[in-house]
Amino acid sequence: MVWWKEAVIYQIYPRSFQDSNGDGIGDLQGIIDRLDYLAGTKDSLGIDAIWLSPVYPSPMADFGYDISDYEQIDPDFGDLTIFRRLLKEAHKRDIKIIMDLVVNHTSHLHPWFIESRSSKNSPKRDWYIWKEPVHGKPPNNWLGTFGGLGWEFDKRTGEYYYHSFLKEQPDLNWRNPEVEEAIFKMIRFWLEMGVDGFRLDVVNLYVKDEFLRDNISYFMKGPRPYDKQVHTYDRDRPEMHGILRRLRKLLDSYEPERMSVGEVMQDFPGNVTLPATYCGRNDELHLAFNFMFLFSPWKAEKFFQIVKDFESALGEDNWPNYTLSNHDFPRHITRYMKGKETIPRARIAAVMMLTLRGTPFLYYGEEIGMERQKVSRKEIQDPVGKKYWPFHPGRDPERIPMAWDSSEKSGFTTGKPWLPIYAKSSEVNVEVQKEDKSSLFYTYKKLISIRKERKSLRKGNLKIHLSKDKNVLFYKRKEGKEETYIFLNFSNQDAEVSYPRKWNLKNILFSTAPRPAYLKQDLDDGFLHLFPNEAIIFGN
């Protein structure tokens, strides 16, 4: 079994994790200082890998997703010396490092684009997507994800360049083999340094239609002009699969094995079939993000169907993954908030994430129950929030600084934080929860520990069921003779579940309800009684 299949991966948004120098911005040294919280000691959370959101030099038009140099570290975060120290210290604790690979586009200040726009005869002109006006207008009807046209007119050369996002983020032309060669050379730079893998930003956008044909639009399709288009020609082009197969060969040529996980953009509400296609027959992406949990209501039947569909779409060749929160979506504890049921629901979510077949991706702060937090208009940093306020608050509410302790600045910084400190940090923080064995932190810690101890949870097969009343999700994980059984009651009512009689519910490994010992009346003749909002794990 390869490491990325068994790992628990923890996403860090570096600006918000830990500031080490008092400038209010999280940095690499801050991450180093907190590694023992993540792994390496008996009191740590116990994760296996860190996914770092971008730390490359950037003018920060989109906070690091507009890269101006692929082989350096932005001074806000440190330098290459500190990054190498992070690799060393992480590896010493058996933590892998996964970097964000943003290569659909660069910053408009990247030397490649500066040279490309300098002249129509520039050697790098074809490294980006340039096109002459058509009757004085943009070449086609493609739009930008963040709003407005996808084309920006450049007065210097009298042509338009294409940008899927901000005008400060010009798209690379992946149809030019020189672009692929340059990107793969950069990837080797980080692999040689010891980076363990890459998260590929908007991986299905790299290749655009060679004829730049218009997308069809439907008036009733979505709320924004971008959402109304059917994105046939500006993403998901068939040539992308060849690029991914070549990338896979590059990654697989290194020992120990390096991995890739791709973000696949699609229209709301999306499906799991499209991401699965980017894994090929285990010869493209190692993992493709399944974002369906991000849109699922709190219903056992919805999660059941997502898991069934993803397993079916991936087939036997590929490996699933699941995530409930990240830097672009509202935190799941807030999405599923319901008074006194909020924390019990968060525990059920944690059990589900850490026991399903597949690789779980956790988002910093979810292990202590950090909620999304409103950011006032004057404090908004995200360009999406600035443009669409008050209709869209942007992504800042998901990116507020980590709550480490009860101090005024929650242990994140000694300076002015780049975003407001979590308002509930005096009560909800790492320091408080590490002192409370009943806290959400200890739920995550215990579950990760159980996962490490049981090979059936790390790599076993999956047999998943839904109760007749559709309130309980339950499943078996099996590897060899070891079997683990998980029951999740998504309702706030008691539940009776009929499970297969051959299941051997012998020992309770974990329960979110008080079950000090095995109770015979709770388990009789193939029926299990579950308390409201209970998650329970049995092992043979």
Stockholm file with secondary structure:
# STOCKHOLM 1.0

chainA/1-540         MVWWKEAVIYQIYPRSFQDSNGDGIGDLQGIIDRLDYLAGTKDSLGIDAIWLSPVYPSPMADFGYDISDYEQIDPDFGDLTIFRRLLKEAHKRDIKIIMDLVVNHTSHLHPWFIESRSSKNSPKRDWYIWKEPVHGKPPNNWLGTFGGLGWEFDKRTGEYYYHSFLKEQPDLNWRNPEVEEAIFKMIRFWLEMGVDGFRLDVVNLYVKDEFLRDNISYFMKGPRPYDKQVHTYDRDRPEMHGILRRLRKLLDSYEPERMSVGEVMQDFPGNVTLPATYCGRNDELHLAFNFMFLFSPWKAEKFFQIVKDFESALGEDNWPNYTLSNHDFPRHITRYMKGKETIPRARIAAVMMLTLRGTPFLYYGEEIGMERQKVSRKEIQDPVGKKYWPFHPGRDPERIPMAWDSSEKSGFTTGKPWLPIYAKSSEVNVEVQKEDKSSLFYTYKKLISIRKERKSLRKGNLKIHLSKDKNVLFYKRKEGKEETYIFLNFSNQDAEVSYPRKWNLKNILFSTAPRPAYLKQDLDDGFLHLFPNEAIIFGN
#=GR chainA/1-540 SS CCHHHHCCEEEECGGGTCCSSSSSSCCHHHHHHTHHHHSSSTTSCCCCEEEECCCSCCCCTTTTSSCSCTTSCCTTTCCHHHHHHHHHHHHHTTCEEEEEECCSBCCTTSHHHHHHTTCTTCTTGGGBCEECCBTTBCSSCCBCTTSSBSEEEETTTTEEEECSSCTTSCBBCTTSHHHHHHHHHHHHHHHHHTCCEEEETTGGGSCCCTTCCCCEECTTSCSSHHHHEECSSSSCCTTHHHHHHHHHHHHHTSSSCCEEEECCCCCTTCCSHHHHHTTTTTTSCSEECCCHHHHCCSCHHHHHHHHHHHHHHHTTTSCCEEESCBTTBCCHHHHTCCGGGHHHHHHHHHHHHHHSSSEEEEETTGGGTCCCCCCCGGGCCCHHHHHHTTTCCCSGGGCCCCCCSSSTTTTTCSSCCSSCCCTTTTTSSHHHHHTCTTSHHHHHHHHHHHHHHCHHHHHCEEEEEECTTSCEEEEEEEETTEEEEEEEECSSSCEEEECCTTCCCCEEEEESSCCCSCCGGGEETTEEEECTTCEEEEEC
#=GC SS_cons         CCHHHHCCEEEECGGGTCCSSSSSSCCHHHHHHTHHHHSSSTTSCCCCEEEECCCSCCCCTTTTSSCSCTTSCCTTTCCHHHHHHHHHHHHHTTCEEEEEECCSBCCTTSHHHHHHTTCTTCTTGGGBCEECCBTTBCSSCCBCTTSSBSEEEETTTTEEEECSSCTTSCBBCTTSHHHHHHHHHHHHHHHHHTCCEEEETTGGGSCCCTTCCCCEECTTSCSSHHHHEECSSSSCCTTHHHHHHHHHHHHHTSSSCCEEEECCCCCTTCCSHHHHHTTTTTTSCSEECCCHHHHCCSCHHHHHHHHHHHHHHHTTTSCCEEESCBTTBCCHHHHTCCGGGHHHHHHHHHHHHHHSSSEEEEETTGGGTCCCCCCCGGGCCCHHHHHHTTTCCCSGGGCCCCCCSSSTTTTTCSSCCSSCCCTTTTTSSHHHHHTCTTSHHHHHHHHHHHHHHCHHHHHCEEEEEECTTSCEEEEEEEETTEEEEEEEECSSSCEEEECCTTCCCCEEEEESSCCCSCCGGGEETTEEEECTTCEEEEEC
//
